[in-house]
Amino acid sequence: MFDNRNSANFATYKLEFMNECANNVCDDAAQTLLSSLSGNPGLFGCDMMDILYNGDVNGGYHVGYRDNVDAKAAYLLNLVNVGISAHSTFLTIQSKSKNAW
């Protein structure tokens, strides 16, 4: 897992990661995406879970078509999970504490 710590590019990648997530960027992105899945207009300007569940004929999503709910909702929730993990990693590195998350 930590085999790459001694690679020549480790410090560069770590610095790039820390710069990308600075100022709560990763946390804000995860929160914004999550708000679109929890009844608020959020990122997409609509409640995505409602559209996936109830359908949107104009968007090609029909009521009862469960593949959209399962696949698309799982994808969006996975993106939220990745954002939370990235922010947790950022906090852990920044504070040098394994309990930062």
PDB file as gemmi writes it, atoms N, CA and C in Angstrom:
CRYST1    1.000    1.000    1.000  90.00  90.00  90.00 P 1                      
ATOM      1  N   MET A   1       0.810  -1.187   0.000  1.00  0.00           N  
ATOM      2  CA  MET A   1       0.000   0.000   0.000  1.00  0.00           C  
ATOM      3  C   MET A   1       0.858   1.257   0.000  1.00  0.00           C  
ATOM      4  N   PHE A   2       1.931   1.252   0.748  1.00  0.00           N  
ATOM      5  CA  PHE A   2       2.770   2.432   0.864  1.00  0.00           C  
ATOM      6  C   PHE A   2       4.045   2.308   0.039  1.00  0.00           C  
ATOM      7  N   ASP A   3       4.048   1.429  -0.942  1.00  0.00           N  
ATOM      8  CA  ASP A   3       5.237   1.198  -1.748  1.00  0.00           C  
ATOM      9  C   ASP A   3       5.701   2.442  -2.489  1.00  0.00           C  
ATOM     10  N   ASN A   4       4.787   3.332  -2.804  1.00  0.00           N  
ATOM     11  CA  ASN A   4       5.133   4.501  -3.614  1.00  0.00           C  
ATOM     12  C   ASN A   4       5.675   5.671  -2.810  1.00  0.00           C  
ATOM     13  N   ARG A   5       5.731   5.560  -1.497  1.00  0.00           N  
ATOM     14  CA  ARG A   5       6.240   6.667  -0.688  1.00  0.00           C  
ATOM     15  C   ARG A   5       7.673   7.045  -1.044  1.00  0.00           C  
ATOM     16  N   ASN A   6       8.449   6.083  -1.506  1.00  0.00           N  
ATOM     17  CA  ASN A   6       9.849   6.343  -1.843  1.00  0.00           C  
ATOM     18  C   ASN A   6      10.046   6.695  -3.310  1.00  0.00           C  
ATOM     19  N   SER A   7       8.973   6.783  -4.074  1.00  0.00           N  
ATOM     20  CA  SER A   7       9.120   7.119  -5.487  1.00  0.00           C  
ATOM     21  C   SER A   7       9.490   8.585  -5.648  1.00  0.00           C  
ATOM     22  N   ALA A   8      10.094   8.884  -6.757  1.00  0.00           N  
ATOM     23  CA  ALA A   8      10.553  10.253  -7.025  1.00  0.00           C  
ATOM     24  C   ALA A   8       9.396  11.233  -7.122  1.00  0.00           C  
ATOM     25  N   ASN A   9       8.218  10.765  -7.493  1.00  0.00           N  
ATOM     26  CA  ASN A   9       7.068  11.647  -7.699  1.00  0.00           C  
ATOM     27  C   ASN A   9       6.143  11.763  -6.490  1.00  0.00           C  
ATOM     28  N   PHE A  10       6.425  11.042  -5.415  1.00  0.00           N  
ATOM     29  CA  PHE A  10       5.514  11.026  -4.264  1.00  0.00           C  
ATOM     30  C   PHE A  10       5.260  12.425  -3.714  1.00  0.00           C  
ATOM     31  N   ALA A  11       6.308  13.172  -3.481  1.00  0.00           N  
ATOM     32  CA  ALA A  11       6.158  14.523  -2.903  1.00  0.00           C  
ATOM     33  C   ALA A  11       5.361  15.430  -3.837  1.00  0.00           C  
ATOM     34  N   THR A  12       5.582  15.284  -5.123  1.00  0.00           N  
ATOM     35  CA  THR A  12       4.856  16.102  -6.101  1.00  0.00           C  
ATOM     36  C   THR A  12       3.377  15.773  -6.089  1.00  0.00           C  
ATOM     37  N   TYR A  13       3.049  14.488  -6.104  1.00  0.00           N  
ATOM     38  CA  TYR A  13       1.644  14.073  -6.089  1.00  0.00           C  
ATOM     39  C   TYR A  13       0.958  14.486  -4.789  1.00  0.00           C  
ATOM     40  N   LYS A  14       1.664  14.347  -3.686  1.00  0.00           N  
ATOM     41  CA  LYS A  14       1.098  14.733  -2.393  1.00  0.00           C  
ATOM     42  C   LYS A  14       0.824  16.234  -2.367  1.00  0.00           C  
ATOM     43  N   LEU A  15       1.766  17.032  -2.847  1.00  0.00           N  
ATOM     44  CA  LEU A  15       1.585  18.483  -2.881  1.00  0.00           C  
ATOM     45  C   LEU A  15       0.422  18.862  -3.791  1.00  0.00           C  
ATOM     46  N   GLU A  16       0.328  18.233  -4.945  1.00  0.00           N  
ATOM     47  CA  GLU A  16      -0.785  18.501  -5.865  1.00  0.00           C  
ATOM     48  C   GLU A  16      -2.116  18.160  -5.223  1.00  0.00           C  
ATOM     49  N   PHE A  17      -2.172  17.022  -4.558  1.00  0.00           N  
ATOM     50  CA  PHE A  17      -3.403  16.616  -3.875  1.00  0.00           C  
ATOM     51  C   PHE A  17      -3.773  17.632  -2.800  1.00  0.00           C  
ATOM     52  N   MET A  18      -2.811  18.020  -1.993  1.00  0.00           N  
ATOM     53  CA  MET A  18      -3.078  18.975  -0.909  1.00  0.00           C  
ATOM     54  C   MET A  18      -3.532  20.326  -1.466  1.00  0.00           C  
ATOM     55  N   ASN A  19      -2.944  20.751  -2.564  1.00  0.00           N  
ATOM     56  CA  ASN A  19      -3.361  22.014  -3.191  1.00  0.00           C  
ATOM     57  C   ASN A  19      -4.779  21.925  -3.744  1.00  0.00           C  
ATOM     58  N   GLU A  20      -5.128  20.794  -4.333  1.00  0.00           N  
ATOM     59  CA  GLU A  20      -6.461  20.618  -4.914  1.00  0.00           C  
ATOM     60  C   GLU A  20      -7.555  20.607  -3.853  1.00  0.00           C  
ATOM     61  N   CYS A  21      -7.267  20.065  -2.682  1.00  0.00           N  
ATOM     62  CA  CYS A  21      -8.283  19.953  -1.627  1.00  0.00           C  
ATOM     63  C   CYS A  21      -8.218  21.094  -0.609  1.00  0.00           C  
ATOM     64  N   ALA A  22      -7.291  22.026  -0.773  1.00  0.00           N  
ATOM     65  CA  ALA A  22      -7.172  23.144   0.168  1.00  0.00           C  
ATOM     66  C   ALA A  22      -8.452  23.978   0.157  1.00  0.00           C  
ATOM     67  N   ASN A  23      -8.679  24.700   1.231  1.00  0.00           N  
ATOM     68  CA  ASN A  23      -9.844  25.587   1.378  1.00  0.00           C  
ATOM     69  C   ASN A  23     -11.168  24.837   1.257  1.00  0.00           C  
ATOM     70  N   ASN A  24     -11.199  23.595   1.727  1.00  0.00           N  
ATOM     71  CA  ASN A  24     -12.417  22.771   1.743  1.00  0.00           C  
ATOM     72  C   ASN A  24     -12.983  22.473   0.361  1.00  0.00           C  
ATOM     73  N   VAL A  25     -12.182  22.510  -0.674  1.00  0.00           N  
ATOM     74  CA  VAL A  25     -12.672  22.256  -2.025  1.00  0.00           C  
ATOM     75  C   VAL A  25     -13.274  20.854  -2.139  1.00  0.00           C  
ATOM     76  N   CYS A  26     -12.586  19.845  -1.625  1.00  0.00           N  
ATOM     77  CA  CYS A  26     -13.101  18.469  -1.714  1.00  0.00           C  
ATOM     78  C   CYS A  26     -14.362  18.303  -0.879  1.00  0.00           C  
ATOM     79  N   ASP A  27     -14.366  18.898   0.304  1.00  0.00           N  
ATOM     80  CA  ASP A  27     -15.541  18.822   1.177  1.00  0.00           C  
ATOM     81  C   ASP A  27     -16.729  19.534   0.541  1.00  0.00           C  
ATOM     82  N   ASP A  28     -16.506  20.717   0.011  1.00  0.00           N  
ATOM     83  CA  ASP A  28     -17.588  21.469  -0.630  1.00  0.00           C  
ATOM     84  C   ASP A  28     -18.157  20.717  -1.830  1.00  0.00           C  
ATOM     85  N   ALA A  29     -17.286  20.096  -2.613  1.00  0.00           N  
ATOM     86  CA  ALA A  29     -17.755  19.343  -3.779  1.00  0.00           C  
ATOM     87  C   ALA A  29     -18.630  18.168  -3.352  1.00  0.00           C  
ATOM     88  N   ALA A  30     -18.207  17.440  -2.331  1.00  0.00           N  
ATOM     89  CA  ALA A  30     -18.993  16.310  -1.843  1.00  0.00           C  
ATOM     90  C   ALA A  30     -20.328  16.790  -1.269  1.00  0.00           C  
ATOM     91  N   GLN A  31     -20.304  17.879  -0.509  1.00  0.00           N  
ATOM     92  CA  GLN A  31     -21.534  18.422   0.072  1.00  0.00           C  
ATOM     93  C   GLN A  31     -22.507  18.900  -1.013  1.00  0.00           C  
ATOM     94  N   THR A  32     -21.980  19.545  -2.038  1.00  0.00           N  
ATOM     95  CA  THR A  32     -22.822  20.043  -3.127  1.00  0.00           C  
ATOM     96  C   THR A  32     -23.483  18.889  -3.870  1.00  0.00           C  
ATOM     97  N   LEU A  33     -22.702  17.871  -4.164  1.00  0.00           N  
ATOM     98  CA  LEU A  33     -23.257  16.704  -4.851  1.00  0.00           C  
ATOM     99  C   LEU A  33     -24.278  15.995  -3.965  1.00  0.00           C  
ATOM    100  N   LEU A  34     -23.964  15.855  -2.693  1.00  0.00           N  
ATOM    101  CA  LEU A  34     -24.884  15.199  -1.769  1.00  0.00           C  
ATOM    102  C   LEU A  34     -26.199  15.965  -1.651  1.00  0.00           C  
ATOM    103  N   SER A  35     -26.120  17.287  -1.681  1.00  0.00           N  
ATOM    104  CA  SER A  35     -27.358  18.067  -1.565  1.00  0.00           C  
ATOM    105  C   SER A  35     -28.283  17.826  -2.753  1.00  0.00           C  
ATOM    106  N   SER A  36     -27.734  17.489  -3.895  1.00  0.00           N  
ATOM    107  CA  SER A  36     -28.556  17.187  -5.068  1.00  0.00           C  
ATOM    108  C   SER A  36     -29.259  15.839  -4.947  1.00  0.00           C  
ATOM    109  N   LEU A  37     -28.828  15.050  -3.986  1.00  0.00           N  
ATOM    110  CA  LEU A  37     -29.408  13.717  -3.793  1.00  0.00           C  
ATOM    111  C   LEU A  37     -30.301  13.650  -2.567  1.00  0.00           C  
ATOM    112  N   SER A  38     -30.466  14.773  -1.881  1.00  0.00           N  
ATOM    113  CA  SER A  38     -31.206  14.745  -0.626  1.00  0.00           C  
ATOM    114  C   SER A  38     -32.386  15.709  -0.590  1.00  0.00           C  
ATOM    115  N   GLY A  39     -32.966  15.979  -1.745  1.00  0.00           N  
ATOM    116  CA  GLY A  39     -34.169  16.797  -1.783  1.00  0.00           C  
ATOM    117  C   GLY A  39     -33.945  18.261  -2.105  1.00  0.00           C  
ATOM    118  N   ASN A  40     -32.720  18.665  -2.305  1.00  0.00           N  
ATOM    119  CA  ASN A  40     -32.409  20.059  -2.631  1.00  0.00           C  
ATOM    120  C   ASN A  40     -31.988  20.164  -4.096  1.00  0.00           C  
ATOM    121  N   PRO A  41     -32.134  21.343  -4.697  1.00  0.00           N  
ATOM    122  CA  PRO A  41     -31.731  21.488  -6.096  1.00  0.00           C  
ATOM    123  C   PRO A  41     -30.232  21.306  -6.305  1.00  0.00           C  
ATOM    124  N   GLY A  42     -29.422  21.767  -5.365  1.00  0.00           N  
ATOM    125  CA  GLY A  42     -27.980  21.540  -5.409  1.00  0.00           C  
ATOM    126  C   GLY A  42     -27.330  21.761  -6.755  1.00  0.00           C  
ATOM    127  N   LEU A  43     -26.397  20.900  -7.065  1.00  0.00           N  
ATOM    128  CA  LEU A  43     -25.553  21.013  -8.241  1.00  0.00           C  
ATOM    129  C   LEU A  43     -26.317  20.954  -9.559  1.00  0.00           C  
ATOM    130  N   PHE A  44     -27.323  20.115  -9.623  1.00  0.00           N  
ATOM    131  CA  PHE A  44     -28.032  19.879 -10.875  1.00  0.00           C  
ATOM    132  C   PHE A  44     -29.257  20.767 -11.061  1.00  0.00           C  
ATOM    133  N   GLY A  45     -29.613  21.530 -10.034  1.00  0.00           N  
ATOM    134  CA  GLY A  45     -30.804  22.368 -10.119  1.00  0.00           C  
ATOM    135  C   GLY A  45     -32.088  21.583  -9.953  1.00  0.00           C  
ATOM    136  N   CYS A  46     -31.968  20.352  -9.466  1.00  0.00           N  
ATOM    137  CA  CYS A  46     -33.136  19.497  -9.248  1.00  0.00           C  
ATOM    138  C   CYS A  46     -32.759  18.441  -8.220  1.00  0.00           C  
ATOM    139  N   ASP A  47     -33.762  17.749  -7.716  1.00  0.00           N  
ATOM    140  CA  ASP A  47     -33.514  16.634  -6.808  1.00  0.00           C  
ATOM    141  C   ASP A  47     -33.321  15.384  -7.665  1.00  0.00           C  
ATOM    142  N   MET A  48     -32.083  14.964  -7.818  1.00  0.00           N  
ATOM    143  CA  MET A  48     -31.784  13.838  -8.704  1.00  0.00           C  
ATOM    144  C   MET A  48     -32.446  12.538  -8.266  1.00  0.00           C  
ATOM    145  N   MET A  49     -32.523  12.287  -6.983  1.00  0.00           N  
ATOM    146  CA  MET A  49     -33.156  11.048  -6.526  1.00  0.00           C  
ATOM    147  C   MET A  49     -34.633  11.032  -6.892  1.00  0.00           C  
ATOM    148  N   ASP A  50     -35.288  12.179  -6.803  1.00  0.00           N  
ATOM    149  CA  ASP A  50     -36.701  12.263  -7.177  1.00  0.00           C  
ATOM    150  C   ASP A  50     -36.870  11.976  -8.660  1.00  0.00           C  
ATOM    151  N   ILE A  51     -36.016  12.546  -9.478  1.00  0.00           N  
ATOM    152  CA  ILE A  51     -36.106  12.309 -10.926  1.00  0.00           C  
ATOM    153  C   ILE A  51     -35.820  10.846 -11.246  1.00  0.00           C  
ATOM    154  N   LEU A  52     -34.783  10.294 -10.618  1.00  0.00           N  
ATOM    155  CA  LEU A  52     -34.458   8.900 -10.890  1.00  0.00           C  
ATOM    156  C   LEU A  52     -35.579   7.967 -10.424  1.00  0.00           C  
ATOM    157  N   TYR A  53     -36.212   8.303  -9.312  1.00  0.00           N  
ATOM    158  CA  TYR A  53     -37.261   7.437  -8.771  1.00  0.00           C  
ATOM    159  C   TYR A  53     -38.592   7.617  -9.483  1.00  0.00           C  
ATOM    160  N   ASN A  54     -38.998   8.858  -9.681  1.00  0.00           N  
ATOM    161  CA  ASN A  54     -40.320   9.129 -10.269  1.00  0.00           C  
ATOM    162  C   ASN A  54     -40.303   9.281 -11.779  1.00  0.00           C  
ATOM    163  N   GLY A  55     -39.145   9.448 -12.339  1.00  0.00           N  
ATOM    164  CA  GLY A  55     -39.030   9.545 -13.781  1.00  0.00           C  
ATOM    165  C   GLY A  55     -39.101  10.971 -14.303  1.00  0.00           C  
ATOM    166  N   ASP A  56     -38.613  11.135 -15.486  1.00  0.00           N  
ATOM    167  CA  ASP A  56     -38.650  12.399 -16.214  1.00  0.00           C  
ATOM    168  C   ASP A  56     -38.702  12.018 -17.694  1.00  0.00           C  
ATOM    169  N   VAL A  57     -39.903  12.000 -18.243  1.00  0.00           N  
ATOM    170  CA  VAL A  57     -40.100  11.542 -19.619  1.00  0.00           C  
ATOM    171  C   VAL A  57     -39.249  12.355 -20.592  1.00  0.00           C  
ATOM    172  N   ASN A  58     -39.151  13.659 -20.382  1.00  0.00           N  
ATOM    173  CA  ASN A  58     -38.350  14.504 -21.278  1.00  0.00           C  
ATOM    174  C   ASN A  58     -36.871  14.129 -21.244  1.00  0.00           C  
ATOM    175  N   GLY A  59     -36.422  13.620 -20.101  1.00  0.00           N  
ATOM    176  CA  GLY A  59     -35.020  13.213 -19.972  1.00  0.00           C  
ATOM    177  C   GLY A  59     -34.789  11.753 -20.294  1.00  0.00           C  
ATOM    178  N   GLY A  60     -35.843  11.042 -20.667  1.00  0.00           N  
ATOM    179  CA  GLY A  60     -35.705   9.635 -21.017  1.00  0.00           C  
ATOM    180  C   GLY A  60     -35.744   8.692 -19.826  1.00  0.00           C  
ATOM    181  N   TYR A  61     -36.161   9.201 -18.674  1.00  0.00           N  
ATOM    182  CA  TYR A  61     -36.285   8.366 -17.486  1.00  0.00           C  
ATOM    183  C   TYR A  61     -37.768   8.128 -17.228  1.00  0.00           C  
ATOM    184  N   HIS A  62     -38.165   6.895 -17.187  1.00  0.00           N  
ATOM    185  CA  HIS A  62     -39.576   6.564 -17.025  1.00  0.00           C  
ATOM    186  C   HIS A  62     -39.828   5.934 -15.663  1.00  0.00           C  
ATOM    187  N   VAL A  63     -40.991   6.211 -15.091  1.00  0.00           N  
ATOM    188  CA  VAL A  63     -41.373   5.643 -13.803  1.00  0.00           C  
ATOM    189  C   VAL A  63     -41.318   4.123 -13.901  1.00  0.00           C  
ATOM    190  N   GLY A  64     -40.750   3.510 -12.892  1.00  0.00           N  
ATOM    191  CA  GLY A  64     -40.691   2.058 -12.864  1.00  0.00           C  
ATOM    192  C   GLY A  64     -39.456   1.464 -13.507  1.00  0.00           C  
ATOM    193  N   TYR A  65     -38.641   2.286 -14.134  1.00  0.00           N  
ATOM    194  CA  TYR A  65     -37.422   1.785 -14.773  1.00  0.00           C  
ATOM    195  C   TYR A  65     -36.314   1.776 -13.731  1.00  0.00           C  
ATOM    196  N   ARG A  66     -36.239   0.707 -12.977  1.00  0.00           N  
ATOM    197  CA  ARG A  66     -35.357   0.623 -11.809  1.00  0.00           C  
ATOM    198  C   ARG A  66     -33.875   0.664 -12.156  1.00  0.00           C  
ATOM    199  N   ASP A  67     -33.508   0.319 -13.366  1.00  0.00           N  
ATOM    200  CA  ASP A  67     -32.089   0.359 -13.731  1.00  0.00           C  
ATOM    201  C   ASP A  67     -31.517   1.762 -13.554  1.00  0.00           C  
ATOM    202  N   ASN A  68     -32.310   2.781 -13.859  1.00  0.00           N  
ATOM    203  CA  ASN A  68     -31.837   4.155 -13.679  1.00  0.00           C  
ATOM    204  C   ASN A  68     -31.589   4.461 -12.208  1.00  0.00           C  
ATOM    205  N   VAL A  69     -32.508   4.043 -11.366  1.00  0.00           N  
ATOM    206  CA  VAL A  69     -32.346   4.316  -9.938  1.00  0.00           C  
ATOM    207  C   VAL A  69     -31.108   3.607  -9.416  1.00  0.00           C  
ATOM    208  N   ASP A  70     -31.001   2.326  -9.686  1.00  0.00           N  
ATOM    209  CA  ASP A  70     -29.887   1.552  -9.150  1.00  0.00           C  
ATOM    210  C   ASP A  70     -28.536   2.025  -9.666  1.00  0.00           C  
ATOM    211  N   ALA A  71     -28.382   2.053 -10.961  1.00  0.00           N  
ATOM    212  CA  ALA A  71     -27.081   2.369 -11.547  1.00  0.00           C  
ATOM    213  C   ALA A  71     -26.696   3.832 -11.372  1.00  0.00           C  
ATOM    214  N   LYS A  72     -27.593   4.725 -11.683  1.00  0.00           N  
ATOM    215  CA  LYS A  72     -27.259   6.154 -11.647  1.00  0.00           C  
ATOM    216  C   LYS A  72     -27.150   6.677 -10.217  1.00  0.00           C  
ATOM    217  N   ALA A  73     -28.044   6.254  -9.354  1.00  0.00           N  
ATOM    218  CA  ALA A  73     -27.970   6.689  -7.959  1.00  0.00           C  
ATOM    219  C   ALA A  73     -26.719   6.127  -7.299  1.00  0.00           C  
ATOM    220  N   ALA A  74     -26.397   4.881  -7.574  1.00  0.00           N  
ATOM    221  CA  ALA A  74     -25.186   4.282  -7.012  1.00  0.00           C  
ATOM    222  C   ALA A  74     -23.947   5.022  -7.497  1.00  0.00           C  
ATOM    223  N   TYR A  75     -23.928   5.407  -8.758  1.00  0.00           N  
ATOM    224  CA  TYR A  75     -22.792   6.163  -9.294  1.00  0.00           C  
ATOM    225  C   TYR A  75     -22.649   7.507  -8.575  1.00  0.00           C  
ATOM    226  N   LEU A  76     -23.750   8.226  -8.420  1.00  0.00           N  
ATOM    227  CA  LEU A  76     -23.698   9.528  -7.751  1.00  0.00           C  
ATOM    228  C   LEU A  76     -23.316   9.387  -6.280  1.00  0.00           C  
ATOM    229  N   LEU A  77     -23.860   8.385  -5.610  1.00  0.00           N  
ATOM    230  CA  LEU A  77     -23.500   8.160  -4.217  1.00  0.00           C  
ATOM    231  C   LEU A  77     -22.040   7.738  -4.078  1.00  0.00           C  
ATOM    232  N   ASN A  78     -21.527   7.019  -5.050  1.00  0.00           N  
ATOM    233  CA  ASN A  78     -20.115   6.659  -5.037  1.00  0.00           C  
ATOM    234  C   ASN A  78     -19.240   7.907  -5.187  1.00  0.00           C  
ATOM    235  N   LEU A  79     -19.651   8.842  -6.023  1.00  0.00           N  
ATOM    236  CA  LEU A  79     -18.899  10.090  -6.158  1.00  0.00           C  
ATOM    237  C   LEU A  79     -18.873  10.863  -4.839  1.00  0.00           C  
ATOM    238  N   VAL A  80     -19.992  10.864  -4.127  1.00  0.00           N  
ATOM    239  CA  VAL A  80     -20.041  11.506  -2.811  1.00  0.00           C  
ATOM    240  C   VAL A  80     -19.053  10.809  -1.875  1.00  0.00           C  
ATOM    241  N   ASN A  81     -19.057   9.489  -1.892  1.00  0.00           N  
ATOM    242  CA  ASN A  81     -18.145   8.716  -1.051  1.00  0.00           C  
ATOM    243  C   ASN A  81     -16.687   9.039  -1.365  1.00  0.00           C  
ATOM    244  N   VAL A  82     -16.356   9.146  -2.623  1.00  0.00           N  
ATOM    245  CA  VAL A  82     -14.987   9.489  -3.021  1.00  0.00           C  
ATOM    246  C   VAL A  82     -14.623  10.882  -2.520  1.00  0.00           C  
ATOM    247  N   GLY A  83     -15.552  11.828  -2.623  1.00  0.00           N  
ATOM    248  CA  GLY A  83     -15.306  13.178  -2.136  1.00  0.00           C  
ATOM    249  C   GLY A  83     -15.070  13.211  -0.632  1.00  0.00           C  
ATOM    250  N   ILE A  84     -15.864  12.455   0.108  1.00  0.00           N  
ATOM    251  CA  ILE A  84     -15.692  12.376   1.558  1.00  0.00           C  
ATOM    252  C   ILE A  84     -14.349  11.730   1.896  1.00  0.00           C  
ATOM    253  N   SER A  85     -13.996  10.688   1.172  1.00  0.00           N  
ATOM    254  CA  SER A  85     -12.711  10.025   1.397  1.00  0.00           C  
ATOM    255  C   SER A  85     -11.544  10.951   1.084  1.00  0.00           C  
ATOM    256  N   ALA A  86     -11.662  11.720   0.006  1.00  0.00           N  
ATOM    257  CA  ALA A  86     -10.603  12.662  -0.349  1.00  0.00           C  
ATOM    258  C   ALA A  86     -10.449  13.729   0.729  1.00  0.00           C  
ATOM    259  N   HIS A  87     -11.557  14.254   1.226  1.00  0.00           N  
ATOM    260  CA  HIS A  87     -11.487  15.268   2.272  1.00  0.00           C  
ATOM    261  C   HIS A  87     -10.906  14.680   3.554  1.00  0.00           C  
ATOM    262  N   SER A  88     -11.296  13.465   3.891  1.00  0.00           N  
ATOM    263  CA  SER A  88     -10.757  12.798   5.071  1.00  0.00           C  
ATOM    264  C   SER A  88      -9.246  12.599   4.944  1.00  0.00           C  
ATOM    265  N   THR A  89      -8.811  12.188   3.765  1.00  0.00           N  
ATOM    266  CA  THR A  89      -7.382  12.012   3.520  1.00  0.00           C  
ATOM    267  C   THR A  89      -6.649  13.334   3.659  1.00  0.00           C  
ATOM    268  N   PHE A  90      -7.228  14.392   3.101  1.00  0.00           N  
ATOM    269  CA  PHE A  90      -6.638  15.724   3.207  1.00  0.00           C  
ATOM    270  C   PHE A  90      -6.476  16.121   4.672  1.00  0.00           C  
ATOM    271  N   LEU A  91      -7.531  15.945   5.473  1.00  0.00           N  
ATOM    272  CA  LEU A  91      -7.466  16.314   6.891  1.00  0.00           C  
ATOM    273  C   LEU A  91      -6.435  15.484   7.642  1.00  0.00           C  
ATOM    274  N   THR A  92      -6.356  14.207   7.305  1.00  0.00           N  
ATOM    275  CA  THR A  92      -5.392  13.322   7.954  1.00  0.00           C  
ATOM    276  C   THR A  92      -3.961  13.748   7.655  1.00  0.00           C  
ATOM    277  N   ILE A  93      -3.681  14.058   6.390  1.00  0.00           N  
ATOM    278  CA  ILE A  93      -2.338  14.499   6.017  1.00  0.00           C  
ATOM    279  C   ILE A  93      -2.028  15.856   6.622  1.00  0.00           C  
ATOM    280  N   GLN A  94      -2.982  16.769   6.560  1.00  0.00           N  
ATOM    281  CA  GLN A  94      -2.773  18.113   7.057  1.00  0.00           C  
ATOM    282  C   GLN A  94      -2.499  18.132   8.561  1.00  0.00           C  
ATOM    283  N   SER A  95      -3.268  17.371   9.316  1.00  0.00           N  
ATOM    284  CA  SER A  95      -3.147  17.391  10.765  1.00  0.00           C  
ATOM    285  C   SER A  95      -2.159  16.357  11.297  1.00  0.00           C  
ATOM    286  N   LYS A  96      -1.742  15.445  10.406  1.00  0.00           N  
ATOM    287  CA  LYS A  96      -0.862  14.329  10.787  1.00  0.00           C  
ATOM    288  C   LYS A  96      -1.481  13.492  11.918  1.00  0.00           C  
ATOM    289  N   SER A  97      -2.800  13.404  11.889  1.00  0.00           N  
ATOM    290  CA  SER A  97      -3.532  12.628  12.889  1.00  0.00           C  
ATOM    291  C   SER A  97      -4.438  11.624  12.194  1.00  0.00           C  
ATOM    292  N   LYS A  98      -4.333  10.384  12.583  1.00  0.00           N  
ATOM    293  CA  LYS A  98      -5.193   9.339  12.016  1.00  0.00           C  
ATOM    294  C   LYS A  98      -6.637   9.497  12.458  1.00  0.00           C  
ATOM    295  N   ASN A  99      -6.878  10.324  13.456  1.00  0.00           N  
ATOM    296  CA  ASN A  99      -8.230  10.559  13.959  1.00  0.00           C  
ATOM    297  C   ASN A  99      -8.878  11.805  13.366  1.00  0.00           C  
ATOM    298  N   ALA A 100      -8.290  12.376  12.348  1.00  0.00           N  
ATOM    299  CA  ALA A 100      -8.781  13.644  11.777  1.00  0.00           C  
ATOM    300  C   ALA A 100     -10.123  13.482  11.105  1.00  0.00           C  
ATOM    301  N   TRP A 101     -10.421  12.370  10.563  1.00  0.00           N  
ATOM    302  CA  TRP A 101     -11.658  12.195   9.809  1.00  0.00           C  
ATOM    303  C   TRP A 101     -12.839  12.327  10.689  1.00  0.00           C  
TER     304      TRP A 101                                                      
END                                                                             
